[in-house]
Amino acid sequence: MAADTLKSTTGATGLRRLLLDNGALTALIVLVIAMSALSGDFLTTDNLLNVGVQAAVTAILAFGVTFVIVSAGIDLSVGSVAALSATVLAWSATQEGVPVVLAVLLAVATGIACGLVNGFLISYGKLPPFIATLAMLSVGRGLSLVISQGSPIAFPDSVSHLGDTLGGWLPVPVLVMVVMGLVTAFVLGRTYIGRSMYAIGGNEEAARLSGLRVKKQKLAIYALSGLFAAAAGIVLASRLSSAQPQAAQGYELDAIAAVVIGGASLAGGTGKASGTLIGALILAVLRNGLNLLSVSAFWQQVVIGVVIALAVLLDTVRRKAGAAPVPTGTGNKGKQALTYVLAAVVAAAVMGATSLLHSGSSNAAQQKVGLSLSTLNNPFFVQIRAGAQEQAKKLGVDLTVTDAQNDASQQANQLQNFTSEGLGSIIVNPVDSDAAGPSVRSANKAGIPVVGVDRGVNNAETAALVASDNVEGGQLGAKALAEKLGGRGTIVILQGQPGTSASRERGAGFAEGLKDYPGIKVVAKQPADFDRTKGLDVMTNLLQAHPDIDGVFAENDEMALGAIKALGTKAGKSVQVVGFDGTPDGLKAVEAGTLYASVAQQPKELGRIAVDNAVRAAEGKKVEQTVKVPVKVVTKENVAGFGG
């Protein structure tokens, strides 16, 4: 009896010590419990595997960043290096005919080379790590765009299997994540370079005086970070079946957050692979759970930031509790109690916030429909959402809307979550038509009908496509601008985000339309990423080189409005501007006369029709394969009668 009691006490003490020594683990357990309590769809085998897949790329990147942070450095370039490495692999294998094995080695070498450049600039060039890796962030992303010409490149089929599953259930990205984690743990705990990292991070000068070759060690450390970034890029591209030049944007911040949440210090000297893995899982659980709970896409970022801060605070309290060892007594118990109280606060914060922000409380809803939009940082897609929500309310449908933030991999995660949740149907506005294919195929296998809106999905089955013709719209824009200029003049073009189908198609249509007007000369083309502020900046710069232009074609209204601001009093008088989308602000500018015309797609109508078709498909009713919403050129003459 006494022995059993002793074992029980020892076990309880061991569990308590495990939680106290791993603040991030405590936070992860609390999050899993909270999400399981709030959503019945969370704690299922399929969804937990989804969480693992969604954590994989961040975790692999973060393992590489762990080496850097342990040595008191920072690497902001890993997201761009990942995209560049994947682009090199796809380009060399599919466009240059390089054998796939050599293409993979070339991609890995690219990552290592980027890391070595970072290490050289830091060790021998004496640049601060922040500056050196920030420069590489820009260089890597630029080279990725140069190689790909701004367009996604299909990934070799043999490598794309890294995004598949083994035995029909075990995701390969999870296996790669585990292997890379074991490699990280081995390097940190069992090798000379791992011990060197801790020594450099603890006290670089002391490490140097003890005979450690700090400069060469830093070269190796940043090379390892580049190697892991390349591996992450290959896994990410495999999941999407294409190399995206804009992939992994912002992932460097997630990687750093995962490492710090996992217990590493930005001051260096501490950190471990298991902690980094837990940090990556915390981020994945948060995003997955908040999607399942239908939390507003705008509020998700707030909740994630708050919980990250609480998780790190929990770990900080745990460290302080262990900093002043007290063998026995109330002081130590008090600090332990404080740790548990803070853990309870984390749980309460998560449960309270998600319950408060949960917008899907429609028990009477007959069906559940998921809508994944490429971005909500653009009025056009906000209008699609508004039309979809109006129709969903009219039909009594529970509609969950997510924001992919122009990130194809984030959208893939959201679509996987919809599939795991077992929704009646899914509507997707793809960030990239090719990259959405694998996730839509998964929905197809689960028997969930998928409707495309505004952009189609390649290499997958969709019940319907509700869209306007971007190419036709570009042609109409060219005709409107050219005729306004009398068939003669010089113009500039503001392009959308490189790599997106909307930018490619609108640009191609505009170029085709201009063929009928040889007197119109395009003197400059520059991307402004569909953003108003960037449209203002790019237009301001272009006016320095081309002050006497006669017209501007912007591939969306947001960039057109930025251009109007740069043109000042010239807009609508000596310089005619044509936009695209027919957003409310764009139509106001048309009415005011500063924007000559907008090629309007009626985004609200796109949203309404998409929901209607999704509901019909879920009910097994027949829907049209392609539903075209009319495109029209809106000018001052007809803007009053235009209904979005």
matplotlib code that plots the C-alpha trace (Angstrom):
import matplotlib.pyplot as plt

x = [0.0, 2.8, 4.7, 1.6, 1.1, 4.7, 4.4, 1.3, 2.9, 6.0, 3.9, 1.9, 5.1, 6.7, 3.7, 3.6, 7.4, 7.0, 4.3, 6.3, 9.5, 7.6, 5.4, 4.7, 3.5, 1.1, -0.2, -0.7, -2.6, -4.8, -5.5, -6.3, -8.7, -10.3, -10.8, -12.1, -14.7, -15.8, -15.9, -16.9, -15.0, -11.6, -10.7, -11.0, -8.3, -8.7, -8.6, -5.6, -3.7, -4.7, -3.2, 0.0, 0.2, -0.5, 2.2, 4.8, 6.1, 6.3, 8.0, 10.6, 11.4, 11.5, 13.9, 16.4, 15.7, 16.3, 20.0, 20.2, 18.3, 20.2, 23.4, 21.9, 21.2, 18.1, 17.1, 14.3, 15.0, 13.8, 10.4, 11.9, 14.6, 11.9, 10.1, 13.3, 14.4, 11.1, 11.0, 14.5, 13.5, 10.3, 12.0, 15.0, 13.0, 10.0, 11.3, 15.0, 14.8, 17.1, 16.7, 14.5, 17.2, 19.6, 16.9, 16.2, 19.9, 20.1, 17.2, 18.9, 22.1, 20.2, 19.0, 22.5, 24.1, 21.6, 22.5, 26.2, 25.8, 23.9, 26.6, 29.4, 27.8, 27.3, 30.6, 33.0, 31.0, 30.1, 26.5, 23.9, 21.9, 18.7, 20.0, 21.8, 18.9, 16.4, 18.5, 18.4, 14.6, 14.3, 16.9, 15.4, 11.9, 13.1, 15.0, 12.0, 9.9, 12.6, 13.0, 9.3, 8.3, 5.7, 3.8, 3.4, 5.4, 4.1, 5.9, 7.4, 4.9, 7.6, 8.4, 4.7, 4.2, 5.8, 2.5, 0.5, -0.2, 1.2, -1.3, -4.1, -4.0, -0.5, 0.6, 4.1, 4.7, 4.2, 6.9, 9.3, 8.6, 9.4, 12.6, 13.8, 12.9, 15.0, 17.9, 17.6, 17.6, 20.6, 22.6, 21.8, 22.4, 25.0, 27.3, 30.2, 28.4, 25.4, 27.4, 29.1, 25.7, 24.9, 28.4, 28.1, 24.6, 25.6, 28.7, 30.2, 33.4, 34.0, 33.4, 36.0, 38.6, 38.1, 39.3, 36.0, 36.1, 33.1, 33.1, 33.2, 30.6, 28.3, 28.7, 27.7, 24.8, 23.2, 23.9, 21.8, 19.0, 19.1, 19.1, 16.0, 14.3, 14.9, 13.3, 10.3, 9.9, 10.0, 7.3, 5.2, 5.3, 4.6, 1.4, 0.3, 1.6, 3.2, 6.1, 4.5, 6.9, 4.9, 4.8, 5.7, 5.4, 5.4, 6.4, 9.7, 7.7, 5.7, 9.0, 10.5, 7.3, 7.3, 10.9, 10.3, 7.0, 8.9, 11.1, 14.1, 15.4, 16.1, 19.2, 20.6, 21.9, 18.7, 16.3, 15.5, 13.9, 10.9, 10.0, 10.1, 7.8, 5.4, 5.5, 4.6, 1.8, 0.3, 0.1, -1.4, -4.0, -5.0, -5.6, -7.3, -9.6, -10.5, -11.5, -13.7, -15.3, -16.1, -14.3, -14.2, -11.1, -10.2, -10.5, -8.4, -5.2, -6.1, -6.8, -3.6, -1.5, -3.0, -2.6, 1.0, 1.7, 0.0, 1.9, 5.3, 4.2, 3.4, 6.8, 8.4, 6.7, 7.8, 11.4, 11.2, 9.8, 12.7, 15.3, 15.4, 15.4, 13.7, 13.9, 10.7, 8.3, 5.4, 7.4, 8.0, 4.5, 3.2, 5.2, 3.9, 0.4, 0.9, 2.0, -1.2, -3.3, -1.8, -2.5, -6.1, -6.1, -4.9, -7.7, -10.3, -9.0, -9.2, -12.6, -14.0, -12.6, -13.7, -17.2, -17.6, -16.3, -18.0, -20.3, -21.7, -24.5, -27.3, -28.6, -31.6, -29.5, -30.3, -26.9, -23.3, -21.3, -17.7, -16.4, -12.6, -11.7, -8.2, -8.1, -10.4, -7.9, -9.6, -13.1, -13.9, -13.7, -15.4, -18.3, -18.3, -18.5, -21.4, -23.4, -22.7, -23.8, -27.0, -27.9, -27.0, -29.2, -32.0, -31.7, -31.2, -27.7, -24.8, -21.9, -18.4, -16.0, -12.2, -9.5, -6.4, -4.5, -3.3, -1.4, -2.0, -0.8, -3.0, -6.0, -5.1, -5.2, -8.6, -10.0, -8.7, -10.4, -13.7, -13.3, -12.6, -15.6, -17.8, -19.6, -22.4, -20.5, -17.5, -17.0, -13.5, -12.0, -8.5, -5.4, -3.9, -5.9, -3.3, -2.4, -6.1, -6.3, -5.0, -7.2, -10.3, -9.5, -9.6, -13.0, -14.0, -13.0, -15.0, -18.1, -18.3, -19.3, -17.0, -18.0, -15.4, -16.1, -14.3, -11.5, -11.5, -9.7, -7.3, -6.9, -9.9, -13.7, -15.9, -19.7, -19.9, -17.7, -19.3, -17.2, -16.8, -14.3, -11.2, -9.7, -12.9, -12.8, -9.2, -10.3, -13.2, -10.9, -8.5, -11.3, -12.7, -9.4, -8.2, -11.5, -11.4, -7.9, -9.0, -6.9, -3.6, -1.4, 1.0, -0.2, 1.2, -0.2, -0.4, -0.3, -1.7, 0.1, 2.6, 1.6, -2.2, -4.5, -6.5, -3.4, -2.3, -5.7, -6.6, -3.2, -3.5, -6.9, -5.8, -2.8, -5.1, -7.5, -4.8, -3.9, -6.8, -5.3, -1.7, -1.6, -1.6, 1.9, 2.5, 5.6, 5.7, 4.3, 4.9, 3.2, 1.5, 0.0, -3.7, -3.0, -4.0, -0.9, 1.4, -0.6, 0.1, 3.8, 4.4, 2.4, 4.4, 7.6, 6.4, 5.4, 9.0, 10.1, 6.9, 5.4, 3.4, 1.4, -2.2, -3.7, -3.4, -4.9, -4.9, -5.8, -8.1, -9.9, -7.7, -4.5, -6.5, -7.5, -3.9, -2.9, -5.6, -4.1, -0.6, -2.0, -3.7, -5.5, -4.5, -6.8, -9.9, -8.6, -5.2, -4.8, -7.6, -7.6, -9.5, -9.8, -11.3, -13.8, -16.5, -15.9, -18.0, -15.0, -14.2, -17.8, -17.7, -14.5, -16.3, -19.2, -16.8, -15.0, -11.5, -11.8, -13.0, -14.2, -14.2, -14.7, -17.3, -17.8, -20.7, -19.0, -22.1, -23.8, -20.9, -21.3, -25.1, -25.0, -22.1, -24.0, -27.1, -25.2, -23.4, -26.7, -28.2, -25.1, -25.2, -28.9, -28.0, -29.8, -28.5, -26.3, -24.8, -21.1, -20.2, -22.2, -21.1, -22.0, -22.1, -19.1, -19.8, -17.8, -19.2, -18.6, -20.2, -23.0, -24.3, -22.9, -26.2, -28.0, -25.4, -26.2, -23.2]
y = [0.0, 2.4, 1.5, 2.2, 5.5, 6.4, 5.5, 7.6, 10.5, 10.2, 10.1, 13.1, 15.0, 14.0, 15.2, 18.5, 19.0, 18.2, 20.9, 23.4, 22.8, 23.2, 26.2, 26.0, 22.4, 23.5, 26.2, 23.6, 21.2, 24.0, 25.1, 21.6, 21.2, 24.5, 23.9, 20.4, 21.8, 24.6, 22.5, 18.9, 18.8, 19.6, 16.4, 14.0, 11.9, 13.7, 17.1, 16.4, 15.1, 18.4, 20.3, 18.3, 19.0, 22.7, 22.9, 21.1, 24.0, 26.4, 23.8, 22.9, 26.6, 27.1, 24.2, 26.0, 29.3, 27.6, 27.1, 30.9, 32.1, 29.7, 31.4, 34.9, 35.7, 36.2, 35.1, 37.0, 35.5, 31.9, 32.5, 34.0, 31.4, 28.7, 30.2, 30.7, 27.1, 25.7, 27.9, 26.8, 23.1, 23.6, 25.8, 23.6, 20.3, 21.4, 24.1, 23.3, 19.5, 18.9, 15.4, 15.7, 14.3, 17.0, 19.6, 18.7, 19.0, 22.3, 23.6, 22.4, 24.0, 27.3, 27.3, 26.6, 29.2, 31.9, 30.9, 31.1, 34.6, 35.6, 34.0, 35.7, 39.2, 38.8, 37.2, 38.9, 41.9, 42.8, 43.5, 43.1, 39.8, 41.8, 43.9, 41.0, 38.7, 41.5, 42.1, 38.4, 38.4, 41.0, 39.4, 35.9, 37.1, 39.1, 36.2, 34.0, 36.4, 36.9, 33.1, 32.4, 35.7, 36.2, 33.1, 29.8, 26.9, 23.3, 21.0, 17.7, 14.9, 12.7, 15.4, 16.4, 13.0, 14.7, 16.4, 13.1, 10.5, 7.1, 4.3, 6.8, 8.4, 9.4, 12.7, 12.8, 16.4, 15.3, 12.6, 15.1, 17.4, 14.7, 13.7, 17.3, 17.7, 14.6, 16.0, 19.3, 17.6, 15.6, 18.6, 20.6, 17.9, 15.6, 17.5, 19.9, 22.6, 22.3, 22.9, 25.8, 27.4, 27.5, 28.8, 31.6, 32.5, 32.5, 34.7, 35.2, 36.8, 34.1, 31.5, 33.2, 33.5, 29.8, 29.0, 28.6, 29.7, 31.9, 33.2, 29.8, 28.4, 31.2, 30.4, 26.8, 27.9, 30.2, 27.5, 25.1, 27.6, 27.9, 24.1, 23.8, 26.7, 24.9, 21.7, 23.7, 25.3, 21.9, 20.5, 23.6, 23.5, 19.8, 20.4, 23.0, 21.0, 24.2, 26.6, 30.0, 33.0, 34.7, 31.6, 31.7, 35.5, 36.3, 32.7, 34.0, 35.7, 32.5, 30.6, 33.1, 33.1, 29.3, 29.2, 31.9, 30.3, 27.0, 28.5, 29.9, 33.4, 36.0, 36.8, 33.4, 30.5, 28.6, 26.6, 23.0, 21.2, 19.9, 23.4, 24.7, 21.8, 22.7, 26.4, 25.5, 23.2, 26.0, 28.3, 25.5, 24.6, 28.3, 28.8, 25.5, 25.9, 29.5, 28.4, 25.6, 28.0, 30.5, 33.3, 36.4, 36.5, 39.9, 38.9, 35.7, 37.7, 39.5, 36.3, 34.6, 37.6, 37.6, 33.9, 34.0, 36.7, 34.7, 31.5, 33.4, 35.1, 31.7, 30.4, 33.5, 33.0, 29.4, 30.5, 33.0, 30.3, 28.1, 30.9, 31.0, 27.4, 26.7, 23.1, 23.2, 25.7, 27.8, 30.2, 27.6, 26.3, 29.8, 30.3, 26.9, 28.0, 31.2, 29.2, 27.1, 30.3, 31.8, 28.6, 28.9, 32.5, 31.3, 28.8, 31.3, 33.9, 31.5, 30.1, 33.5, 35.2, 32.4, 32.2, 36.0, 36.2, 33.0, 34.2, 30.9, 30.5, 29.4, 26.1, 26.5, 26.6, 23.8, 23.6, 24.7, 26.3, 27.4, 30.4, 30.8, 34.2, 35.0, 38.2, 40.5, 43.4, 44.5, 46.0, 43.8, 40.6, 42.3, 42.9, 39.2, 38.3, 40.8, 39.3, 35.8, 36.7, 38.3, 35.2, 32.8, 34.7, 34.7, 30.9, 30.2, 28.8, 28.9, 30.5, 30.5, 33.0, 32.7, 35.1, 33.5, 36.8, 36.1, 33.0, 29.8, 27.5, 29.3, 28.8, 25.1, 24.8, 26.5, 24.3, 21.2, 22.5, 22.9, 19.3, 17.9, 19.8, 17.9, 21.0, 20.6, 22.5, 24.8, 28.0, 28.9, 32.1, 30.7, 32.6, 30.6, 28.2, 25.5, 25.6, 25.2, 21.9, 19.4, 20.7, 20.7, 17.2, 16.2, 17.8, 15.8, 12.6, 13.5, 14.0, 17.7, 19.8, 22.8, 26.0, 28.3, 32.1, 34.7, 32.3, 28.7, 25.7, 23.6, 19.9, 19.3, 18.9, 21.9, 21.7, 25.2, 28.2, 31.6, 34.2, 37.1, 36.9, 38.8, 38.6, 40.1, 42.7, 43.7, 44.0, 46.2, 48.4, 48.8, 49.8, 52.3, 54.0, 54.0, 55.5, 58.1, 59.1, 59.2, 56.2, 58.0, 58.7, 57.2, 55.2, 53.3, 50.1, 49.4, 45.6, 43.5, 41.1, 39.1, 35.5, 35.9, 34.7, 37.9, 40.0, 37.7, 37.5, 41.2, 42.2, 39.7, 41.0, 44.6, 43.8, 41.9, 44.8, 47.4, 45.6, 47.3, 50.7, 51.0, 54.7, 53.9, 53.3, 51.7, 53.4, 51.6, 48.6, 48.2, 46.0, 47.7, 44.5, 45.6, 48.0, 51.7, 52.9, 51.1, 52.4, 55.9, 55.3, 53.5, 56.1, 58.9, 57.3, 56.7, 60.3, 61.3, 59.4, 59.9, 63.3, 63.7, 60.5, 60.6, 57.6, 54.9, 51.4, 49.9, 46.2, 47.1, 50.1, 50.3, 50.9, 53.3, 55.4, 55.5, 56.7, 59.4, 60.7, 60.8, 62.6, 65.3, 67.8, 65.9, 63.0, 63.1, 66.1, 65.7, 62.1, 59.5, 56.6, 53.3, 50.8, 47.4, 45.8, 48.4, 48.8, 51.4, 53.8, 53.3, 54.1, 57.3, 58.3, 57.6, 59.8, 62.6, 62.4, 61.6, 58.0, 57.8, 54.2, 51.0, 47.6, 46.3, 42.7, 43.1, 41.3, 41.2, 39.3, 36.9, 36.2, 35.7, 33.3, 31.3, 30.7, 29.8, 27.2, 25.8, 25.2, 23.6, 21.4, 20.3, 19.3, 17.2, 19.5, 20.2, 23.3, 24.9, 24.1, 27.7, 30.7, 34.0, 37.2, 40.1, 42.5, 46.1, 49.3, 51.9, 55.6, 58.8, 58.3, 55.0, 54.9, 56.1, 53.1, 50.5, 48.0, 46.0]
z = [0.0, 1.0, -2.2, -4.3, -2.5, -3.1, -6.8, -7.1, -5.3, -7.5, -10.6, -9.6, -8.7, -12.0, -14.0, -12.0, -12.6, -16.3, -16.6, -14.5, -16.5, -19.8, -19.7, -23.4, -23.0, -20.3, -22.6, -25.4, -23.2, -22.0, -25.6, -26.7, -23.8, -24.5, -28.2, -27.6, -25.1, -27.6, -30.8, -31.2, -34.5, -33.0, -31.2, -34.1, -35.8, -39.1, -37.6, -35.4, -38.4, -40.1, -37.2, -37.6, -41.4, -40.8, -38.2, -40.3, -42.5, -39.6, -37.4, -40.0, -40.5, -36.7, -36.2, -38.4, -36.6, -33.3, -34.1, -34.8, -31.8, -29.4, -30.7, -30.0, -33.6, -35.7, -39.2, -41.0, -44.4, -43.9, -45.6, -48.7, -48.8, -48.6, -51.5, -53.5, -53.0, -54.0, -57.1, -58.1, -57.8, -59.9, -62.5, -63.0, -63.1, -65.2, -67.4, -67.8, -67.9, -65.0, -63.4, -60.3, -58.0, -59.1, -58.9, -55.3, -54.5, -56.3, -54.2, -51.0, -52.2, -52.8, -49.2, -47.8, -50.1, -48.8, -45.2, -45.9, -47.4, -44.2, -42.1, -44.0, -43.8, -40.1, -39.2, -41.6, -42.8, -39.2, -40.2, -37.4, -38.0, -38.3, -41.2, -43.0, -42.9, -43.7, -46.9, -47.7, -47.2, -50.0, -52.3, -51.9, -52.7, -55.6, -57.1, -56.7, -58.7, -61.3, -61.9, -62.0, -63.8, -61.1, -61.9, -60.0, -61.5, -61.5, -59.1, -60.3, -59.5, -57.9, -55.4, -54.9, -53.1, -50.1, -49.7, -49.8, -47.1, -46.3, -46.1, -46.9, -43.5, -42.2, -43.8, -45.2, -44.0, -40.4, -40.9, -42.4, -39.4, -36.9, -38.7, -38.9, -35.2, -34.3, -36.4, -34.6, -31.1, -32.1, -33.4, -30.3, -27.8, -29.2, -31.5, -31.2, -33.2, -31.0, -27.9, -29.7, -30.3, -26.6, -25.8, -28.4, -27.3, -23.6, -24.0, -27.4, -26.1, -23.5, -26.3, -28.5, -25.6, -24.9, -28.4, -30.2, -33.9, -33.6, -37.2, -38.8, -36.4, -37.3, -41.0, -40.2, -38.0, -40.7, -43.3, -41.2, -41.0, -44.8, -45.2, -43.0, -44.9, -48.2, -46.7, -45.5, -48.9, -50.7, -48.3, -48.7, -52.5, -52.4, -50.5, -53.1, -56.1, -57.3, -56.4, -55.5, -55.8, -53.0, -50.8, -47.1, -46.7, -43.0, -42.0, -40.6, -37.8, -37.1, -36.9, -34.5, -32.4, -32.3, -31.0, -28.4, -27.2, -26.9, -24.2, -26.1, -25.3, -27.9, -25.8, -26.7, -24.8, -24.3, -26.5, -27.5, -30.4, -28.3, -27.2, -30.8, -31.9, -29.1, -30.1, -33.7, -32.5, -30.4, -33.4, -35.5, -32.8, -32.5, -36.2, -36.7, -33.6, -34.4, -38.0, -36.6, -34.2, -37.0, -35.3, -37.5, -39.7, -38.4, -34.7, -35.2, -35.4, -32.2, -30.3, -31.6, -30.5, -27.1, -26.5, -27.7, -25.2, -22.4, -23.4, -23.2, -19.9, -18.5, -19.4, -17.9, -14.6, -14.6, -15.1, -12.3, -10.0, -10.8, -10.6, -6.8, -5.7, -2.4, -1.3, 0.7, 2.1, 1.2, -1.0, -3.7, -3.4, -3.8, -7.0, -8.3, -7.5, -9.4, -12.4, -12.3, -11.8, -14.9, -16.8, -15.8, -17.0, -20.4, -20.5, -19.4, -22.0, -24.8, -23.9, -23.1, -26.3, -28.6, -27.1, -27.3, -30.9, -32.1, -34.8, -36.0, -33.4, -35.7, -34.3, -36.6, -39.7, -42.1, -43.6, -43.0, -45.8, -45.7, -47.7, -48.1, -49.6, -50.9, -48.9, -47.0, -47.3, -50.5, -50.8, -53.8, -51.7, -48.8, -51.2, -52.2, -48.5, -48.0, -50.9, -49.6, -46.1, -47.4, -49.4, -46.5, -44.1, -46.6, -47.1, -43.3, -43.9, -41.4, -43.3, -42.1, -43.8, -43.6, -44.9, -46.5, -46.5, -50.1, -48.7, -50.7, -47.9, -45.3, -47.7, -48.0, -44.2, -44.1, -46.8, -44.9, -41.8, -43.7, -44.9, -41.4, -40.1, -42.5, -44.0, -46.4, -49.1, -49.6, -51.6, -52.5, -54.1, -54.7, -54.0, -56.8, -59.0, -59.1, -55.4, -54.3, -56.3, -53.7, -50.9, -53.2, -54.2, -50.5, -50.2, -53.4, -51.7, -48.6, -50.8, -50.2, -53.2, -53.9, -55.7, -57.1, -57.0, -59.1, -59.9, -61.0, -59.4, -61.5, -61.4, -59.1, -59.5, -58.7, -58.8, -60.3, -61.1, -60.5, -62.1, -64.5, -67.4, -66.3, -69.8, -71.3, -68.5, -69.5, -73.1, -72.2, -70.0, -73.0, -75.3, -72.8, -72.2, -75.8, -77.1, -74.4, -75.5, -79.2, -80.1, -79.4, -76.4, -73.8, -70.8, -67.8, -66.3, -62.6, -62.2, -59.3, -57.1, -59.1, -59.5, -59.0, -61.7, -61.6, -62.4, -65.2, -66.8, -66.6, -67.9, -70.8, -71.7, -71.6, -73.9, -76.3, -76.4, -77.1, -80.3, -82.0, -81.1, -82.4, -81.5, -77.8, -76.4, -73.0, -71.5, -68.2, -66.2, -62.5, -59.8, -56.9, -55.4, -55.6, -52.8, -52.7, -50.8, -53.1, -56.1, -54.8, -54.3, -57.6, -59.5, -57.8, -58.9, -62.5, -62.9, -62.3, -65.4, -67.4, -66.4, -69.6, -69.8, -71.0, -69.3, -66.6, -66.4, -63.0, -62.6, -59.6, -58.2, -55.1, -57.2, -59.4, -56.4, -55.3, -58.8, -58.7, -55.4, -57.0, -60.1, -58.1, -60.3, -63.5, -62.7, -64.9, -66.9, -68.6, -67.5, -67.7, -65.3, -65.7, -62.8, -62.3, -59.8, -59.4, -55.6, -53.7, -53.5, -57.1, -58.2, -56.0, -57.9, -61.2, -60.1, -59.1, -62.4, -61.2, -62.3, -65.9, -65.7, -63.7, -65.2, -62.7, -61.9, -59.4, -56.5, -54.3, -57.1, -57.3, -53.5, -53.7, -56.7, -55.2, -51.9, -53.9, -56.0, -53.0, -51.2, -54.2, -54.7, -51.1, -51.5, -54.5, -57.0, -60.4, -60.8, -63.9, -64.3, -65.2, -64.1, -65.7, -64.0, -66.5, -66.7, -67.6, -68.0, -65.5, -66.4, -65.2, -67.7, -66.2, -62.7, -61.1, -62.4, -61.6, -58.8, -57.3]

ax = plt.figure().add_subplot(projection="3d")
ax.plot(x, y, z, "-o")
ax.set_aspect("equal")
plt.show()
